[in-house]
Amino acid sequence: MSKKVAVIPARYGSTRFPGKPLVLLCEKPMIQWTYEQVLRAKTIDEVVVATDDERIVDCCRAFGGKVVLTSASCPNGTSRCEEAVSLLEGQYDIVVNVQGDEPLIEPEIIDRVVQCLLNTDDIVYSTACTPFKVKEEAKLTNRVKILLDRNGYVMYSSRGLIPHNKEGCVRDFPPPFQQGAYMLHVGIHCYRRHFLDTYCRLEPTPCMLMEDLEHLKVLEHGYRMKCVVVDESPHGVDLPEDVALVEKLICRFKEEHEL
C-alpha cells in the first residue's frame, strides 16, 4: 500500500508579504489553519511543514505540528519539499505539496488529487483546477490558468489569459462550447516520490522561467500531468489585502464546524 506524506512549504521572507505564514487569522497563525486542514485529508499518512525560518519552526511546535528546518538556499517550494522528505525517517511513495497560504484548502481536494495520481499509470504529477467564479479575474497575473485536454491531461499553464483570442479580452467560449470556462489552478501538487527527486535534478526550462511556474518544467521535459476539476477553490492569501476576506471566511468556517 502506498504511503503518502503532505509537505507544506513555508517561507518567512516572501517578497510580496513578509511573515505571511505567521499572520493571525481568527486568532490562529495561517500556517496552523493550513496544517489542520491537510490533517483532515483521508489519503494522507503524515503532514509536515518545511521552512527555513526558526520563527515558523517555533510556531509549528507551539501548536503541536511536525516541522523540519530546510536550507535557506532552496530555490523554490518543490526543492524545499524534496529536501524535507529526505530528512524524514519514513519512506514515502507519494508526496503532496500543499501551499502554506491556503488556509481553507478542502481535504477532499487533496484526496482527489492523490487518487488521480494513484489511478493513472502514465503520469508523474497530479494537481487540481476549478472554473473561475468571476470570469474577469482570469486577466489577473497572480491567478494561474491551466488548459486541459478532453481526458484531463495538462496541456499548458500560464499567468496570462489562456485560452487567448484575437480581441485579447475575457470572453465567452464560442459555439458549441458555450459551457467552457477559464480554469484556475489550485495550489496543490502531487508527485511520485521517485519523480520528485528527478524533478529537482532537471534543468530549468524556458516557459518555466518566463511564466515563473515550477510545474511547467514537468511538461517541458516531456512528462505527463493530469488535473482534477473541482467545484470549489480554496481562498489563498497572496497579498496583505487578501487577509480581511480570508479571515471573514475562516470565521464563517469556524461557526459552521463549531470549532
Backbone as numpy.savetxt, mean C-alpha at the origin, in Angstrom:
# Nx Ny Nz CAx CAy CAz Cx Cy Cz
1.61 -25.31 4.33 0.76 -24.11 4.33 1.64 -22.86 4.33
1.32 -21.91 3.46 2.13 -20.69 3.34 2.03 -19.83 4.60
3.16 -19.28 5.00 3.19 -18.40 6.16 3.33 -16.96 5.67
2.48 -16.07 6.23 2.41 -14.70 5.73 2.76 -13.69 6.82
3.58 -12.71 6.45 3.92 -11.63 7.36 3.56 -10.30 6.70
2.97 -9.41 7.48 2.67 -8.05 7.01 3.70 -7.11 7.61
4.33 -6.32 6.76 5.32 -5.34 7.19 4.77 -3.94 6.91
4.87 -3.07 7.91 4.40 -1.69 7.77 5.62 -0.77 7.81
6.12 -0.34 6.65 7.26 0.59 6.65 6.81 1.94 7.20
7.64 2.54 8.06 7.27 3.83 8.67 8.51 4.69 8.83
8.57 5.77 8.06 9.68 6.72 8.16 9.23 7.96 8.92
10.11 8.47 9.77 9.80 9.72 10.47 10.07 10.91 9.57
11.10 10.82 8.76 11.57 11.98 7.99 10.91 12.16 6.65
9.59 12.08 6.57 8.89 12.33 5.32 9.08 13.79 4.90
9.39 13.99 3.62 9.62 15.35 3.13 8.36 16.19 3.23
7.22 15.62 2.84 5.98 16.38 2.81 5.29 16.46 4.16
5.61 15.50 5.07 4.91 15.46 6.35 5.82 14.81 7.39
6.82 15.53 7.90 7.72 14.95 8.91 6.96 14.48 10.15
7.36 13.30 10.65 6.72 12.76 11.86 5.36 12.18 11.63
4.98 11.95 10.38 3.62 11.50 10.06 3.17 10.25 10.81
4.00 9.20 10.97 3.51 7.99 11.66 3.07 8.23 13.10
3.57 9.32 13.70 3.27 9.57 15.11 2.16 10.59 15.33
1.61 11.12 14.24 0.53 12.10 14.40 -0.65 11.44 15.11
-1.24 12.16 16.06 -2.35 11.60 16.83 -3.66 11.73 16.08
-4.39 10.63 16.04 -5.72 10.57 15.44 -6.65 9.98 16.49
-7.56 10.77 17.02 -8.45 10.30 18.09 -7.64 9.66 19.22
-6.61 10.35 19.64 -5.80 10.01 20.82 -4.86 8.82 20.63
-4.73 8.30 19.42 -3.77 7.24 19.14 -2.87 7.67 18.00
-1.58 7.29 18.03 -0.73 7.59 16.88 -1.19 6.83 15.64
-1.00 7.43 14.48 -1.49 6.82 13.24 -0.92 5.43 13.03
0.35 5.21 13.37 0.96 3.91 13.14 0.25 2.83 13.95
-0.28 3.19 15.12 -1.01 2.21 15.93 -2.34 1.84 15.27
-3.05 2.82 14.72 -4.30 2.52 14.02 -4.04 1.56 12.87
-2.99 1.84 12.07 -2.68 0.97 10.94 -2.33 -0.43 11.42
-1.48 -0.52 12.42 -1.05 -1.82 12.97 -2.25 -2.65 13.43
-3.15 -2.01 14.16 -4.30 -2.75 14.69 -5.26 -3.19 13.59
-5.39 -2.40 12.53 -6.22 -2.81 11.40 -5.61 -4.02 10.69
-4.30 -4.02 10.50 -3.64 -5.14 9.82 -3.76 -6.42 10.66
-3.69 -6.28 11.97 -3.84 -7.44 12.86 -5.18 -8.15 12.66
-6.18 -7.43 12.19 -7.51 -8.01 12.02 -7.62 -8.86 10.76
-6.63 -8.80 9.87 -6.68 -9.60 8.64 -6.53 -11.08 8.98
-7.39 -11.92 8.42 -7.40 -13.34 8.76 -6.25 -14.11 8.13
-5.71 -13.60 7.03 -4.66 -14.34 6.32 -3.26 -14.09 6.88
-3.11 -13.12 7.77 -1.79 -12.69 8.22 -1.39 -13.43 9.51
-0.17 -13.98 9.51 0.33 -14.70 10.68 1.09 -13.79 11.64
1.72 -12.75 11.12 2.51 -11.85 11.97 2.52 -10.46 11.35
2.56 -9.43 12.23 2.61 -8.04 11.79 3.82 -7.38 12.45
4.57 -6.60 11.67 5.74 -5.91 12.20 5.88 -4.55 11.54
6.26 -3.56 12.32 6.58 -2.23 11.79 8.07 -2.19 11.49
8.44 -1.64 10.34 9.84 -1.48 9.96 10.16 0.01 9.88
11.08 0.47 10.72 11.38 1.90 10.77 12.87 2.14 10.97
13.31 3.34 10.63 14.71 3.72 10.84 14.83 4.76 11.95
13.77 4.93 12.74 13.75 6.00 13.74 13.37 5.46 15.12
14.18 5.78 16.11 13.96 5.29 17.47 12.65 5.80 18.07
12.20 6.97 17.64 10.95 7.51 18.17 9.77 6.62 17.78
9.82 6.09 16.56 8.75 5.19 16.12 8.89 3.84 16.82
10.13 3.39 17.03 10.36 2.16 17.78 9.74 2.27 19.17
10.02 3.38 19.86 9.49 3.57 21.21 7.97 3.61 21.21
7.39 4.26 20.22 5.93 4.36 20.12 5.31 2.97 19.96
5.87 2.17 19.05 5.32 0.83 18.79 5.43 -0.06 20.03
6.55 0.00 20.68 6.72 -0.81 21.88 5.76 -0.37 22.99
5.43 0.92 23.03 4.52 1.42 24.06 3.11 0.86 23.90
2.68 0.63 22.65 1.34 0.05 22.48 1.38 -1.46 22.28
2.57 -2.06 22.44 2.68 -3.51 22.37 2.89 -4.06 20.98
3.25 -3.20 20.02 3.46 -3.65 18.65 4.85 -4.20 18.44
4.98 -5.12 17.50 6.28 -5.66 17.13 6.93 -4.70 16.14
8.21 -4.41 16.32 8.90 -3.44 15.49 10.35 -3.85 15.31
10.91 -3.56 14.13 12.33 -3.79 13.89 12.94 -2.49 13.39
14.18 -2.25 13.79 14.91 -1.05 13.38 15.73 -1.39 12.14
15.44 -0.69 11.06 16.12 -0.94 9.80 17.08 0.20 9.49
17.87 0.01 8.46 18.89 0.99 8.09 18.27 2.28 7.56
18.89 3.39 7.88 18.43 4.68 7.35 18.73 4.81 5.86
19.56 3.91 5.33 19.96 4.00 3.92 19.01 3.26 2.97
17.94 2.64 3.50 16.98 1.96 2.61 16.41 2.98 1.62
16.50 2.70 0.33 16.06 3.69 -0.66 14.55 3.85 -0.77
13.79 2.84 -0.33 12.34 2.91 -0.45 11.69 1.92 0.51
10.35 1.93 0.54 9.61 1.07 1.45 9.77 -0.41 1.15
9.93 -0.75 -0.13 10.09 -2.16 -0.50 11.40 -2.71 0.05
12.48 -1.94 -0.09 13.76 -2.36 0.46 13.71 -2.46 1.98
12.96 -1.55 2.60 12.81 -1.60 4.06 12.07 -2.87 4.48
11.07 -3.25 3.69 10.34 -4.51 3.96 11.28 -5.70 3.88
12.09 -5.75 2.83 13.00 -6.88 2.63 13.98 -6.98 3.80
14.54 -5.85 4.21 15.48 -5.87 5.33 14.79 -6.32 6.61
13.57 -5.82 6.83 12.83 -6.19 8.05 12.58 -7.69 8.11
12.15 -8.27 6.98 11.86 -9.70 6.96 13.13 -10.51 7.20
14.25 -10.04 6.66 15.52 -10.75 6.86 15.97 -10.72 8.31
15.47 -9.74 9.08 15.83 -9.63 10.50 14.93 -10.46 11.41
13.80 -10.92 10.88 12.88 -11.72 11.68 13.36 -13.15 11.80
12.99 -13.80 12.87 13.44 -15.17 13.11 12.69 -16.18 12.25
11.43 -15.94 11.96 10.62 -16.90 11.23 10.92 -16.92 9.74
10.46 -17.96 9.06 10.56 -18.09 7.61 9.17 -17.85 7.02
9.10 -16.98 6.03 7.81 -16.60 5.46 7.79 -16.84 3.96
6.60 -17.18 3.45 6.41 -17.41 2.02 5.84 -16.19 1.32
5.05 -15.42 2.05 4.37 -14.25 1.50 4.67 -13.04 2.39
5.00 -11.92 1.74 5.25 -10.68 2.47 4.26 -9.62 1.96
3.53 -9.00 2.89 2.57 -7.96 2.54 3.09 -6.62 3.06
3.23 -5.68 2.15 3.68 -4.33 2.48 2.45 -3.44 2.58
2.14 -2.99 3.79 0.99 -2.11 4.02 1.52 -0.73 4.40
1.09 0.27 3.68 1.58 1.62 3.94 1.17 2.09 5.34
2.12 2.69 6.05 1.86 3.11 7.43 0.89 4.27 7.55
0.62 4.95 6.42 -0.30 6.09 6.47 -1.71 5.72 6.00
-2.06 4.43 6.19 -3.41 3.94 5.84 -4.10 3.45 7.11
-4.46 4.36 8.03 -5.01 3.93 9.32 -6.38 3.27 9.25
-7.04 3.37 8.10 -8.36 2.75 7.95 -8.36 1.64 6.91
-7.20 1.07 6.62 -7.11 -0.03 5.67 -8.04 -1.16 6.12
-8.85 -1.66 5.21 -9.80 -2.72 5.55 -9.08 -4.07 5.58
-9.21 -4.83 6.66 -8.58 -6.16 6.73 -9.00 -7.06 5.58
-10.24 -6.91 5.13 -10.74 -7.75 4.03 -9.98 -7.48 2.74
-9.54 -6.24 2.53 -8.74 -5.92 1.34 -7.41 -6.66 1.41
-6.78 -6.66 2.58 -5.52 -7.39 2.75 -5.74 -8.86 2.43
-6.80 -9.44 2.96 -7.07 -10.86 2.72 -7.28 -11.16 1.24
-7.99 -10.31 0.54 -8.23 -10.55 -0.89 -6.94 -10.45 -1.70
-6.08 -9.51 -1.34 -4.82 -9.37 -2.07 -3.92 -10.58 -1.83
-3.88 -11.06 -0.60 -3.09 -12.25 -0.29 -3.63 -13.46 -1.05
-4.94 -13.65 -1.04 -5.54 -14.78 -1.73 -5.29 -14.71 -3.24
-5.27 -13.52 -3.79 -5.00 -13.35 -5.21 -3.61 -13.90 -5.55
-2.62 -13.58 -4.74 -1.26 -14.08 -5.00 -1.20 -15.59 -4.82
-1.84 -16.08 -3.78 -1.81 -17.52 -3.51 -2.50 -18.33 -4.62
-3.51 -17.74 -5.25 -4.32 -18.47 -6.22 -3.89 -18.27 -7.67
-2.85 -17.46 -7.91 -2.43 -17.16 -9.28 -0.95 -17.52 -9.44
-0.69 -18.62 -10.12 0.68 -19.14 -10.18 1.63 -18.30 -11.02
1.12 -17.55 -12.00 2.03 -16.87 -12.92 2.33 -15.43 -12.52
2.02 -15.04 -11.28 2.36 -13.70 -10.82 3.30 -13.78 -9.61
4.03 -12.69 -9.41 4.95 -12.60 -8.26 4.49 -11.53 -7.28
3.43 -10.81 -7.65 3.05 -9.60 -6.92 1.56 -9.38 -7.11
0.88 -9.00 -6.05 -0.53 -8.63 -6.16 -0.79 -7.34 -5.40
-1.84 -6.65 -5.79 -2.17 -5.38 -5.16 -3.67 -5.15 -5.30
-4.14 -3.93 -5.01 -5.58 -3.65 -5.06 -5.83 -2.27 -5.66
-7.02 -2.09 -6.18 -7.44 -0.79 -6.67 -8.94 -0.64 -6.47
-9.42 0.58 -6.62 -10.84 0.87 -6.45 -11.23 1.98 -7.40
-12.47 1.99 -7.90 -12.90 3.10 -8.75 -12.87 4.42 -7.97
-12.43 5.48 -8.63 -12.48 6.80 -8.00 -13.92 7.14 -7.65
-14.14 7.55 -6.41 -15.48 7.97 -6.00 -15.79 9.37 -6.54
-14.76 10.22 -6.60 -14.89 11.56 -7.19 -14.01 11.56 -8.42
-14.64 11.52 -9.57 -13.92 11.32 -10.83 -12.83 12.37 -11.06
-13.08 13.61 -10.68 -12.13 14.69 -10.91 -10.81 14.48 -10.16
-10.84 13.66 -9.10 -9.60 13.42 -8.35 -8.59 12.61 -9.15
-9.02 12.02 -10.25 -8.09 11.27 -11.10 -7.01 12.16 -11.68
-7.22 13.48 -11.68 -6.21 14.42 -12.19 -5.06 14.62 -11.21
-5.27 14.30 -9.94 -4.28 14.61 -8.91 -3.08 13.67 -9.00
-1.88 14.24 -8.94 -0.68 13.41 -9.08 -0.36 12.61 -7.83
-0.95 12.96 -6.69 -0.74 12.14 -5.49 -1.75 11.01 -5.38
-2.61 10.85 -6.37 -3.53 9.72 -6.47 -3.03 8.85 -7.62
-2.52 7.69 -7.30 -1.90 6.83 -8.31 -2.97 6.03 -9.04
-2.94 6.10 -10.36 -3.90 5.38 -11.18 -3.31 4.07 -11.68
-4.18 3.12 -12.01 -3.71 1.81 -12.46 -4.62 1.31 -13.57
-4.01 0.66 -14.57 -4.75 0.09 -15.70 -4.65 -1.42 -15.67
-5.79 -2.09 -15.85 -5.85 -3.55 -15.82 -6.33 -4.08 -17.15
-5.91 -5.31 -17.49 -6.51 -5.96 -18.64 -7.80 -6.66 -18.21
-8.44 -7.38 -19.11 -9.74 -7.98 -18.79 -9.66 -9.08 -17.75
-8.46 -9.59 -17.51 -8.29 -10.67 -16.53 -7.70 -10.18 -15.20
-7.60 -8.87 -15.05 -7.12 -8.32 -13.79 -5.61 -8.18 -13.69
-4.88 -8.45 -14.77 -3.43 -8.26 -14.76 -3.12 -6.78 -14.98
-2.08 -6.30 -14.30 -1.72 -4.89 -14.39 -0.99 -4.61 -15.70
-1.46 -3.60 -16.44 -0.80 -3.17 -17.66 0.15 -2.01 -17.41
-0.30 -1.04 -16.58 0.54 0.12 -16.27 -0.06 0.86 -15.09
0.75 1.72 -14.51 0.31 2.55 -13.39 0.99 3.91 -13.54
0.28 4.97 -13.12 0.83 6.30 -13.35 0.28 7.31 -12.35
1.05 8.37 -12.14 0.55 9.52 -11.40 -0.27 10.43 -12.31
-0.07 10.29 -13.61 -0.84 11.05 -14.57 -2.20 10.42 -14.80
-2.99 11.07 -15.64 -4.33 10.60 -15.94 -4.25 9.46 -16.94
-4.63 8.25 -16.53 -4.71 7.11 -17.44 -6.01 6.36 -17.18
-6.67 5.88 -18.27 -6.31 6.15 -19.65 -6.49 7.62 -20.01
-5.63 8.10 -20.93 -5.66 9.50 -21.34 -6.59 9.64 -22.55
-6.79 10.85 -23.02 -7.63 11.08 -24.20 -7.12 12.33 -24.92
-7.62 12.55 -26.13 -7.13 13.66 -26.96 -7.37 15.02 -26.32
-8.46 15.14 -25.55 -8.77 16.42 -24.91 -7.91 16.67 -23.68
-7.30 15.62 -23.15 -6.45 15.77 -21.97 -7.23 16.10 -20.72
-8.47 15.62 -20.63 -9.31 15.95 -19.48 -9.96 14.68 -18.93
-10.48 14.79 -17.71 -11.26 13.69 -17.13 -12.60 13.64 -17.85
-12.98 12.46 -18.33 -14.24 12.34 -19.08 -14.83 10.96 -18.88
-16.08 10.81 -19.29 -16.72 9.50 -19.24 -16.10 8.59 -20.30
-16.13 7.28 -20.03 -15.64 6.32 -21.01 -16.61 6.26 -22.20
-16.09 6.03 -23.40 -16.96 6.02 -24.59 -17.78 4.74 -24.69
-18.87 4.78 -25.45 -19.67 3.58 -25.70 -18.82 2.52 -26.40
-19.01 1.24 -26.09 -20.01 0.68 -25.16 -19.46 0.47 -23.76
-18.49 1.28 -23.35 -17.82 1.07 -22.06 -18.15 2.18 -21.05
-19.41 2.64 -21.10 -19.80 3.76 -20.24 -19.64 3.46 -18.76
-19.63 2.18 -18.39 -19.50 1.81 -16.98 -18.05 1.80 -16.52
-17.13 2.07 -17.45 -15.71 2.10 -17.09 -15.41 3.21 -16.10
-14.31 3.04 -15.36 -13.97 4.03 -14.33 -12.46 4.18 -14.24
-12.01 5.36 -13.86 -10.61 5.55 -13.51 -10.37 4.79 -12.21
-9.25 4.08 -12.14 -8.99 3.21 -11.00 -7.87 3.76 -10.13
-8.14 3.84 -8.84 -7.19 4.34 -7.85 -6.44 3.17 -7.23
-5.11 3.25 -7.25 -4.29 2.21 -6.64 -4.35 2.34 -5.12
-4.62 1.24 -4.46 -4.68 1.19 -2.99 -3.29 0.80 -2.46
-2.86 1.44 -1.36 -1.49 1.26 -0.87 -1.21 -0.04 -0.15
-1.30 -1.14 -0.88 -0.94 -2.44 -0.32 -0.24 -3.24 -1.41
0.86 -3.89 -1.05 1.69 -4.62 -2.01 2.01 -5.99 -1.42
1.77 -7.04 -2.18 1.95 -8.40 -1.69 2.92 -9.14 -2.61
3.99 -9.71 -2.05 5.03 -10.36 -2.85 5.27 -11.79 -2.37
5.71 -12.61 -3.29 6.29 -13.88 -2.88 7.65 -13.55 -2.25
7.98 -14.23 -1.17 9.22 -13.89 -0.43 10.46 -13.96 -1.32
10.56 -14.99 -2.17 11.75 -15.11 -3.00 11.83 -13.97 -4.02
10.67 -13.48 -4.47 10.70 -12.38 -5.43 11.07 -11.07 -4.75
10.69 -10.88 -3.50 11.05 -9.65 -2.80 12.56 -9.49 -2.76
13.26 -10.59 -2.53 14.72 -10.56 -2.54 15.23 -10.22 -3.95
14.61 -10.84 -4.97 14.99 -10.56 -6.36 14.72 -9.10 -6.71
13.56 -8.60 -6.31 13.18 -7.22 -6.62 14.25 -6.22 -6.16
14.75 -6.43 -4.96 15.71 -5.48 -4.40 17.05 -5.52 -5.13
17.30 -6.57 -5.90 18.55 -6.66 -6.66 18.38 -6.20 -8.11
17.13 -6.02 -8.55 16.89 -5.57 -9.91 17.30 -4.11 -10.10
17.81 -3.80 -11.28 18.19 -2.42 -11.59 16.95 -1.52 -11.66
17.08 -0.27 -11.25 15.97 0.68 -11.43 15.62 0.79 -12.91
14.39 1.19 -13.19 13.90 1.25 -14.56 13.39 2.66 -14.89
13.33 3.00 -16.18 12.99 4.37 -16.57 11.63 4.85 -16.06
10.58 4.05 -16.27 9.25 4.51 -15.84 9.13 4.54 -14.33
9.76 3.61 -13.67 9.78 3.61 -12.21 10.33 4.94 -11.68
11.44 5.39 -12.27 12.07 6.63 -11.81 11.29 7.86 -12.27
10.77 7.82 -13.48 10.02 8.96 -14.00 8.74 9.19 -13.21
8.02 8.10 -12.91 6.74 8.20 -12.19 6.92 8.22 -10.68
8.10 7.81 -10.20 8.36 7.63 -8.76 7.37 6.63 -8.17
7.28 5.48 -8.85 6.40 4.38 -8.42 7.21 3.09 -8.41
7.43 2.55 -7.22 8.30 1.37 -7.08 7.80 0.16 -7.86
6.47 -0.03 -7.88 5.95 -1.27 -8.46 6.11 -1.32 -9.98
6.40 -0.18 -10.63 6.60 -0.23 -12.08 7.84 -1.03 -12.45
8.79 -1.13 -11.54 9.99 -1.93 -11.82 9.62 -3.39 -12.05
8.59 -3.86 -11.40 8.13 -5.25 -11.59 7.73 -5.45 -13.04
6.89 -4.56 -13.56 6.42 -4.69 -14.94 7.54 -4.49 -15.94
8.40 -3.50 -15.69 9.45 -3.18 -16.67 10.49 -4.28 -16.78
10.61 -5.12 -15.76 11.53 -6.26 -15.83 10.83 -7.52 -16.34
9.56 -7.38 -16.75 8.88 -8.49 -17.40 8.13 -9.44 -16.50
7.98 -9.09 -15.22 7.21 -9.94 -14.30 5.73 -9.55 -14.37
4.88 -10.46 -13.94 3.44 -10.21 -14.00 2.88 -9.85 -12.62
1.93 -8.93 -12.63 1.24 -8.48 -11.43 -0.26 -8.59 -11.66
-0.98 -8.82 -10.58 -2.43 -8.86 -10.68 -3.02 -7.94 -9.61
-4.20 -7.43 -9.90 -4.83 -6.45 -9.01 -6.28 -6.84 -8.75
-6.68 -6.83 -7.49 -8.08 -7.08 -7.15 -8.81 -5.74 -7.07
-10.01 -5.70 -7.58 -10.82 -4.49 -7.54 -11.72 -4.55 -6.31
-11.64 -3.54 -5.47 -12.42 -3.51 -4.23 -13.42 -2.36 -4.30
-14.45 -2.44 -3.48 -15.52 -1.44 -3.52 -15.18 -0.18 -2.73
-14.30 -0.31 -1.77 -13.96 0.84 -0.94 -12.45 1.01 -0.92
-12.02 2.25 -0.82 -10.59 2.49 -0.65 -10.35 3.02 0.75
-9.21 2.68 1.35 -8.87 3.27 2.64 -8.57 4.75 2.47
-8.59 5.48 3.53 -8.34 6.92 3.47 -6.95 7.19 4.02
-6.01 7.42 3.12 -4.63 7.63 3.51 -4.36 9.07 3.93
-3.28 9.25 4.69 -2.83 10.57 5.11 -1.57 10.89 4.31
-1.72 11.68 3.27 -0.57 12.08 2.45 0.06 13.37 2.96
-0.79 14.31 3.36 -0.35 15.65 3.73 -1.00 16.08 5.04
-0.44 17.08 5.72 -1.04 17.53 6.99 -2.51 17.89 6.86
-2.91 18.42 5.71 -4.31 18.81 5.55 -5.27 17.63 5.47
-4.74 16.41 5.32 -5.60 15.21 5.31 -6.01 14.77 6.71
-5.31 15.26 7.73 -5.49 14.74 9.08 -6.92 14.95 9.59
-7.47 16.14 9.40 -8.79 16.45 9.96 -9.86 15.50 9.43
-9.85 15.26 8.11 -10.85 14.37 7.53 -10.68 12.94 8.03
-9.44 12.44 8.05 -9.20 11.06 8.47 -9.54 10.90 9.95
-9.24 11.91 10.76 -9.58 11.82 12.18 -11.10 11.74 12.36
-11.84 12.49 11.57 -13.30 12.45 11.64 -13.81 11.05 11.27
-13.21 10.45 10.25 -13.61 9.10 9.83 -13.27 8.07 10.90
-12.12 8.24 11.55 -11.72 7.31 12.60 -12.66 7.41 13.80
-13.06 8.62 14.16 -14.01 8.79 15.27 -15.33 8.08 14.96
-15.77 8.17 13.70 -16.98 7.46 13.29 -16.76 5.95 13.36
-15.57 5.50 12.93 -15.22 4.09 12.97 -15.24 3.57 14.41
-14.70 4.37 15.34 -14.69 3.97 16.76 -16.12 3.78 17.29
-17.00 4.69 16.91 -18.37 4.59 17.39 -19.07 3.35 16.83
-18.85 3.09 15.54 -19.50 1.94 14.89 -19.02 0.62 15.46
-17.73 0.56 15.87 -17.16 -0.69 16.36 -17.02 -0.72 17.88
-17.53 0.34 18.53 -17.52 0.44 20.01 -16.10 0.24 20.55
-15.15 0.94 19.96 -13.75 0.84 20.40 -13.46 1.85 21.51
